[in-house]
Amino acid sequence: MKPIYCFLFFFILAVSFSQQKNTVIEDDYETLKDKIRLYFNASTDRSLAYAEQMAKSSNYEHLAFANGAISCLLQKKSEVKKSDEKYKKAIAYLDKMPDSKDKKRVTADVYNYKGLTEWYRGNYSAALKKFQEGIEVSAQIKDVKQIIKFKSNIALINESVGNYQLSIKNSKELLYFIGKNEGLYTKDELLNRKSSLYLGLGSAYESFFVDKGKMEILDTAAYYYKKTIQYSELFPYNLGSAKLSLGNVFNWKGDYKNAEKTYYDVATLLAKIDSGDLGVAYYNLGDINLTTKKYKKALYFYKKSDSVALLKNMNQYIYFKSNCYQAKIYNILKMPELAHKHSKIYLDRLDEYESKLREERLKVNYKQGADDLTAEMLSIDKKYKKDLVLNRVLNIFYIIILSGIGFFLIRDKRNKIELKER
């Protein structure tokens, strides 16, 4: 074969292969998106593998979505620098896309991942900002499902900063809307959305119970956790979280036997899906054993909880609470050096955590308050303009009526005078 023919043969082969590759990616784009989302909570590594597969595409839309997802997934693995780099890439690919409905749709996806990234970092005000920007973009293309997703995440933020009643109110409104518009979703999408909202409601009610201490609030939390389980057969993360939280309900009510059994079962489930909530299950087992004065067993589970928290850089609140109880146990066991070591970890982390939470709560409440106030002012302005127009019309109407009455009175008086003169 002559050299020129060899060159042409390999060139055509390479182009054909490239086109085939991109065609496969194009065909699989929606499938890959679904898999990234499906395993996002259940298995970070598996979700990341699908996102990296999508990132092999040469399509800017695919690359923007893939890098946005990878950025968030890397944050879950505590790789902050790499996470930021991937987000910048996602934005760069968005900038290369022509303005279109598809660009707005994928922009909303990237903003959602960035919001979640900031939420994982505890930067709740930054997360709120991204979710609000996402709502604005989604509203431009009337993407109702994406708006609901953003509003669900905002409810999550409100719970995180202690706005439990607002979180509950928002989640219930979303459930009501979804119930009236089920046709917007596929069967699996509907199950997933309801499962997540029920889980969020249960969590918000449980947090509200801890704040207020009223048992009826705890019963409501249990109701929503049970509803979550009904809708979570396909979603192991939600299933595990709901069962773990039901264990908390047993624990709060003093049913330690059922609480411990539930925590063991959930720990087995969460270990299979490599969930960060495994650390929470271990912490809760430590709590049960501390309450029942099985101190060495409690220490064993608290240390396992710490290992998961440090490995995954998740559940920092659980981490310093664990150290608080370890200090307490070592004090009971008359081991002052270890008691001091763990109490110092607790006190150092507590001050840092509470300071940041106070700051974030103020920022979130100011941002939401400012938005609500702006909406209220616009509503008042609109109402005022309508009222002003109505008042002007009524005033003119009253003037016409009064003028008419005056005219008839004067005419009637003149007629009477004329009659008298006759």
N, C-alpha and C positions, 0 to 999 in steps of 0.2 A: 504494500500500500504506500502511495506517495506521501511525503510529509504533509503537504497541504491538505490532503484528504484525511490524514490522521488528525490533524488539527481541527478540521471541521467536524469530524466525528465526535471528538471529545468535547468540543464546544457545545454542539447540539445536545449531547448526553448531559452535560453539566446544566445547561439551561432547562432541559426537560425535568431533571431531578429537582432543580430549584423550584420550578413551577409546581411540580407535584407536591413538594414539601409545603409550599405556601398554601396550596389548595387543601391539603390535609388540615393544616392549621386553621384555615378559613372555615372549613366544614366543622371542625371540632371546637371552634371558639366558644359557642354557647355551652357545649358539653363541659369544656374545661372550666368555664366560669361557675357552672353548677357544682362541679366537684370541689373547686377551691372553697366555695361557700359552705358546701355540705360538711367538709372536714375541718373547717376553720377553727371551730371550738373543740371538735372531737380529737383531732390529730394534727398538730401544727406541722410536723414533718411531712405528712402526707399531703396536706394542703399546699405546702411550700413546693413539693415536687411537681404538682400540677401547674402551679404558677410559673415555675422555672421552665416547664415544658412549653407553656404559652409564650414565654419570653424568647423562644427561638424563632418566632415569626418575624417577618420584616414589615408587617402592617403596623402603622403608628397607633391605631386604636388598641390593637392587641397588646402592644408594648407598653402603652400607658396604663392599661388595666393591670397587666402582669406586674409591672414595677410598683404600682400602688399597693397591690396585694402583698408582694414580697416585702415591701417596706414595713407593713404592719406585722407580718408574720415574723420578721427578724426582730422587731421590738419585743414580741412575745418570748423570743429566745434571748432577750437582753443584749442584743447586738445593736446598740444605739447608733453608733457612727455609720454602720452599714445601712441601717434603716433610713437615716437621713439622706444618704447618698442615693438610695433607690427612689425615695420620694422626689428628689430633684430630677432624676431621670424621667419619672412619670410626668412631671410638669413639663419637661423639655419636649417629650413626645406629644403632649397635648398641644403645645405651642406650634408644632409642625402640622397639625391637622387643620384643614379648612373649616371655617365656621359652618356648623350643620347641627341637625338634631342628634346625630350619633356622637358628635364631639361633646355636646352638652350632657348626654347620657353618661358617657364614660368619665367626664369631668366630675359629675355627681358621685360616681363610684370611687374615684380617687380621693375626693374630699371626705367621703365616708370612712375610707381606710385611714386617712390622716387623723380624722377625729377620734377614731378608736385607738390609734397610736398614742395620741396625747392623753386619752383616758387611761390607758395602761400606765402611762408615766405619772399619773396623778395630776396632770395639768388640765383640770376640769374646765376652766374658762377658755383655754385654747381649743379644747375639744368642742365646747359649745359653739364657739365662733365658726368652726369648720362645718358643723352640722347645720347651723343657720345659713351659711353660704351655700351649702348643698341644697337646702330647701328652696332657696332663691333660684338656683339653676334648674332644679327639677320642675319648679312651677312654670318656668318659661316653656317647657315642652309638655306640661300637664302630665307628668309621670307620677301618678297618685301613689303607686306602690313604693316608689323610692322615698316620697315625702313621708309616708307612714313609717318607713324604716328609720329615717332621720328623727322623727318625733319619738319613736320608741327609744332611740339612743339618748335623746334629751331627757326622757323620763328616767333613764338609768343614771344620768349625771345628777339629776335632782335628788335621787336617793343617795348617791355618793356624798353629796354635800349636806345631807340632813333635811332636805325638803320633802319629807315622806308623803305628806298629804297631797302636795302638788304632783308628785310622781304617780301616786295612786289615781288621782283625778285624770291625769293625762292618759294613763294606760287604759282606764275604763272607757274613756272617750274613743280611743283608737279601736278597742274591741267592739264597741257599739257600731262604729263606722264600718269595720270589716264585716261584721255580721249582716249589715245592710247591703254590702257590696261584694259578696263572696265570688261573684262571677268574674271579678278581676284576677283571681288566682287559680292556678292549677290545684289539684287535690293536695299534693305534697307541700306546695307553697303555703296553702291555707293552714295545714297542720303545723308547719314550722312557725308561721307568724303567731298563731294562737298559743302554741307551746311556749314561745319566748315571752309573750305578753303575760301569760298566766304565771310564769316563773318570776318575771319582774314584779308582778303584783304581790305574789307570796313573799318575796324578799323585802319589798317595801313595807308590807304589813308586819313582818317579823321585826324589822328595824324600828318601826313605829311602836311595836309592843315593848321592845327593850327601852325605848325612850319614855313611854307612858306607864308601862307595867300593868296594863289592863288585860285580863285573861281573854275577854271576848275578841280582842284584837288578834291574839295568838290563834284563836280558833278560826278566824277569817284567813289568816296566813296558811293554816293547815288545809283549809278548803281549796285555796288556789294552788298549793303544792300538789294536791291530789288531782286537780284539773290538769295540771302540767303533765303528770304521769300518764293520764288518759290520752294525751296528744303527742307523746314523745317516743313512741315505739321506734321510729326511724331516726331519732336524734339522741344518741347515747349521752352526750354532754348534758343536755337538759334533763334527761332521765336521771342521771347520777346526781346532778345538783338538787333536783326536787326531792329525791329520796334522802339525800344527805340532810336537807333542811327539815324534812319530816322527823328525822332523828333528833334534830334540835328541839322540835315541839315536844317529843317524848321527854327529852332532857329537862326542858323548862318546867314540865309538869311533874317531874320527880320520878318518872317511869324509867329508871336507869337501865333495867334489864333489856327492855325493848330498844332503848336508845343505843346501847352498846352493840346489840345484834345488828341494828340498822347500819351503824357506822362501819362495822366489820364487812358487811355485805357490799356497802358502797365503796369501801376502800379497795376491795377486790375488783369491782367494776371499773373504777377510775384508774387503777394500775394497768388494766388491759388497754385503755385508750390513751395512756400517758397524759392524763389531765393534771393541770396545776392544782386543781381542787383536791388532789390526793393529800396535799399538805394540810388542808382544812379538816379532812376526815381523821388524819392522825392527831391533829390538835384536839379535835372533839373527843377522841378516845382518851387522850391525856386528861381532858377536863372531867370526863366521867370517872376515871380512876382516882383523880385528885379528890373529887367530891365524896367518893366511897373510901377514901383514906388508904388506897393502894399506891403508896408513894413511888416505889421503885418502878412499877408498871407505868405510872403516869409519866415519870421521867423518860422512860424508854420511848413513849409515843411523842412526847414533846420534842425530843431530839430528832426523831424521824421527821416530824413536821418542819423543824428548822432546816434539815438537810434539803428537803424539797423546796422550801422558800428561798434558800441561798442558791441552789442549783438553777432554779428557773427565774430568780429575781421577781417573784410574785408573792402576793399576800403578805406585804410588809407589816400590816397591822397585826396579823396573826403571829408573825415572827416576834415582834417585841412583846406581845401579850404572853406568848409562850415563855419568853425569858422572865417575865414578871412572875409567873407561876412556878417556874423552876427555882427562882430565888426564894420564893415562899417555902417550897418543899425542902430546899437545902437548909433553910433557917430552922424548920421543924426538926430536920435530921441532925441539927447542930454541926453544920459544916459551913462555918462563917466565910471562908475564902471564896467558895463556889457561890454562896448566897450573894456576896458582894459583887462578884464578877457578873452574874446574870442581872442583878438589880441595876448595875451601871449601864448595861446594854439597853435595858428597858427604859431607864430615865433619859438616856441620850436620844434614843429613837423616838420616845414619846414627845419630847419637846419639839423635835424636828417635824414629826408627823402632824401634831396638833397645830403648830404654827402655819404650816403649809395649808392644812385643811381650812383653817380660819380664813386665810388669805384667798383661797380658791372659792370658798363659800361666798365671801363678799363680792368677788368679781362676777361669779355666776349670777348671784341675785341682782347685782347692779345691772348686768347686761340684760337679763330677762325683765327686770323692772323698767329699764330704759325703753326696751322694745314695747312692753305692755303700755307704758305711759304714752309713747309715740302713737301707738294704735288707738289709745283712748282719746288723745288729742285730735287725731284725724277723724275719729268717729264723732266727737263733739263738734268739730268744725263743719263736718258734713251735715250733721243734724241742725246746727245753727243756721247754715245756709238755707236748708229746706224750711226751717221755721221762719227765717227772715223773709223769704219769698212768700210763704203762706200768710205771715202777718201783714205784709204789704198789700197782698190781694184782699185780705179781710178788711184792712183799713180803708181801701178804696171802695170796697163793697159797702162798709158802714157809712162812708161819706155819701155815697149815692143814695142809700136808704134814707139817711137823715135829711139830705137835700130834698128827696122826694116827699118825705113827710112834711118838711118845712113848706115846700111848695103847695102841697094840698091844704095844709092848715091856713096858709095865707090866702089861698084862693077861696077856701070855705068861709074865712072871716069876711072877705070882700063881698061874697055872695050874700052873707047875712046882712051886711051894711046896706047893700043895694035893696034888699027886700024891705028893710026898715024905712028907707027913704021913699019907697013906693007907698 
